[in-house]
């Protein structure tokens, strides 16, 4: 199937949760039923910066709600909701079509159209009921919405303002030509036969002192809006992939669309893009998620990595604050603006409780440098990388044993602070929970790679002494790690060391991350590869987070037996790094096969049931979709298949692509100042530059 990956066509459905509709643009999202209805007692609404600014939406025509027909998606932030008015008594067909064009972004615009499908004139009353409770995002998500919320309303010509003065929050609903009664907008519509009526409704939130400027002003085509222009540029500047395999082509197209939708732009730095963790509930900057996603996306785009590093550097810890777990040099875990989060954090919006974001920050800077980073940005970020290394050695390794550990500083903080951060995510083989301080295996791998990344940066800037010092640190850490984390009697690495320095002996996917970072001794890599692909770990749809033979295994758990696509992509990259190509391609093919059962969109996670038991992967009930590192996983899978490395400004490849994906051509990847094309077919492969000159080949 010769399908272009980078044209943006045919893959912009954001996708709904269940039977509803999810629209996303930056830190704004809207959840509704298929017909557009929003109910205050359901996890629905229009959310801006973690606050629900529209909690009720109900449209009626002559007192009856329209009957939904379908939803058509234009872009991740736009959809057209089609419905019909109920047929008159005694008739099977409706006389009118109702069209709601909904566009979200720093508020919302709706284009409401009523079309007379008959030759007879129609006179009807159109009523739109709206309300806002300004509930915190997590109150809505978790069903903790308080009763009896009191809001004020102010009626103006063609407009209704609803607000909570105590919170300095308001939303203005504007619709020229509407009559406002209570919290309803009314229109009396007279339509000739085959005639059409339209109205534009603007929802403008005010969060604090200033109103939020609308992204889509009435009267101006949505295609001319900033979100539309940004998305077009994203598609136009993206590489293209053509492949004979429908699955790979479709999943890459979906990845491109979802990653474009998950970008957030800082109003104070509009040129700076970062990637949110996932829709709909995590449209915010997360340290670990955004850093790993930016890493995976490098073959597609470098600006996300730059924006993520710059944004996180601006929030890097400066002081010690137990309430937020801030420490000097520490990279944040999560940025939130809702009341529930800020109240918990003592009025702050940034939470720092993570052990891995800080070394991942240094890793990403080093990898970005390999792909092409200008000297000015590099020099701007290097002091932040050095402060991150200081945190690793002073605060991350409090007991001085050479390993980075974590233990929460506040009762409301995360008990586990690696990527498996659920309360029961780190356990022994018998199912018992590990007690902090905990040194996680993959975190030591990230630290090892961070030392080497900073060493390479030092060498490239002429600082040989720093380069030598950090390489020596990395070498010592690798020796210590392999001595203390390896379990020779079991043939795998412990997931971590507990407070008593005992190996936490569960068989987990974490050691795949250790392959990825290179901290695993070469003689142990084949054993790790075999363990990861053994039946107790490999479900047929991917590598499980926890083996079926472990005491805490539960295939319907968040971290104890489920399958995470990003985790599998990292494991596959690690397997390729150590030359375990057959193991890696099995993981890659299984993960891509799983995508077909989710509309080619890999979810955050799915259940760990075996492929031999169920013919399709079983969805996890509360999985985010789209989710950033799941959306980015196919890009890392593709890079692993190509065995693409940026080198020192001169990319190299050594493809290991299964026959089902051949022929394959990847065009337009930017490495440094180069734009390269990789072609792989049954006769071999070749790498060419933008002028068509041959750089590498094997035929």
MOWORA-V716630 format. One line per field, one symbol per residue. phi: phi as a letter, one per 20 degrees, with the letter a starting at -180 (. if undefined). burial: + if it has 9 or more other ideal C-beta (glycine too) atoms within 8 Angstrom, else -. A space follows every 50 residues. Layout:
phi->???
burial->???
This chain:
phi->.edfeeemembeffnfemeecdccbmedbcdbfgenfcdfecfcpedclm cedbdbbbdcclndffefdacddebgdcbdedbcfgffgncededbddcc edcdqlpbccdecddfedeefccbddcdecabdlffgfffgemdffemfd ceccecgmbcddbcffdlcbcdddbgnedecmdcddcdddcfgmebcbbd ddddfcdnfdfefffcfgndggfeffgfffffffffeefccdbfefffff fffffgfffffefcdfgecfeddcdffrdeecebfdgfffffffffegfe adffffffffffffdggcbdcgfdmfbgnfefebdccfffffffemnedc ddfbedffffgfgfgfffffepcffffgffeggffffffffgeedfdfem endedcbfecfefffdcdfeeffdfcbegenfefdffcdefffffffgff gfffffffffdnefffgffffffffffffffffdefdffdnbeffadefe mefeefecfgfffffgeneffgfegfffgfffefgfdeendqeffbffee fefbfddfcdpfddgfffffffffffgeneffffffffffffgfffecmm dfegabfeffffecfcfefegdffafcgfffeggffffgffflecfmdnc fccbgcdgffeefccddnfdcmeecccddcbfeqbbccefenffdbabc
burial->--++++-+--++-+++---+++++++++++++++++++-+---+++++++ +++++++++++----+++--+-+-+++++++++++-+------+++++++ ++++++++++++++++-+--++-+++++++++++++++++----+---+- +-+----+++++++---++++++++--+-+--+++++-+-+-+-+-+-++ +++++++----+-+++-+---+--+-++++++-++--++++++++-++++ ++++++++++++++++--+--+++++++++-+++++++++++++++++++ ++-++++++++++-+++---+--+++++++++++++++-+++--+--+-+ +++++++++++++++++++++++---++-+++-+++++++++-++++--- --++++-+-+--++-+++-+++-+++++-----+-+++++++++++++++ +++++++++------++++++-++-+++-+++-++++----+++++++-- --++++++++++++++++++---+++++++++++--+++-++++++++-+ +++-+++-++++++++++++++++++++-++-+++++++++++++--+-+ +++++++++-+-----++++--++++++++++++++++++++++-++-++ +++-++++--++++++++++++-+-++++++---+++++-----+----
